[in-house]
Amino acid sequence: MSDMKDEDDFRGLFKALPKDLRDELLKAVEESSATSMEEFLSEIFVGPCPQCGRSNTRDCGGAAEIEDIALGLCKDCGHSWCLDCGRTVVKGSVCEHWRICARCRKKKDEFGDCAVLPWECRKISTFKTLEDEDAIHTCAWCDKRIAQDTEVFSLGAKARKGIDLKRYRGSTIRLQLGHIAKVVSAIIPTPGSPARKAGNDVLFMLCSEQCAKQLRRALLKENFTIV
């Protein structure tokens, strides 16, 4: 009887959703490879692991010693990350974005909320993609603005095994470096571009040789191959 009630509640909730959202959910069900409701919910609310790219993920709501529904956990590689902003979160700690929020001078209500969703905040979200022009004139390592009349350094690399960047071709993304919990901006070359023909899966723009050296060392630790 309990299962039937849960199913009736779900049907009622589904019918109450706007038609465009219902259509999106039905499309997601059709395209999903999930074999259980748990796997499907993970695809929708958690997504693939940003560390290894696999889809065997879940939230940490019932995970031992974590129990935080706002964190994602990869069952294959053990990587955990914040579902609100995308940052890597070490087991037993809280996401860095909370400290950033606390230091932010934006006006907040009595609960400390500024009404800007974490994944939409330019200060904390690693999900934000950059405009192409911004990516070219912003240092991938130190985030310093690169003046248009100054020299720009570039660094190309092959992505580590297990990362699928096909859907990002021709755009820029915020790439998470797990070992130092740092986010860098990366350009994903299109298939016919000179950078891609040279073997680059990702391309980084930098303001100096020093920043290029530091990023190179970081990428090697992340199992990227420098081209």
Buried (B, 14 or more C-beta within 10 A) or exposed (E): EEEEEEEEEEEEEEEEEEEEEEEEBEEEEEEEEBEEEEBBEBBBEBBBBBBBBBBBBBBBEEBEEBEBEBBBBBEBBEBBBBBBBBBBBEEEEEBBBBEBBEEBEEEBEEEEEEEBEBBEBEBBBBBBBBEEEEBBBBBBBBEEEBEEEEEBBBBBBBBBEBBEBEEBEEBBBBBBBBEEBBBBBBBBBEEEBEBBEEEBBBBBBBBBEEBBBBBBEBBEEBEBBEB
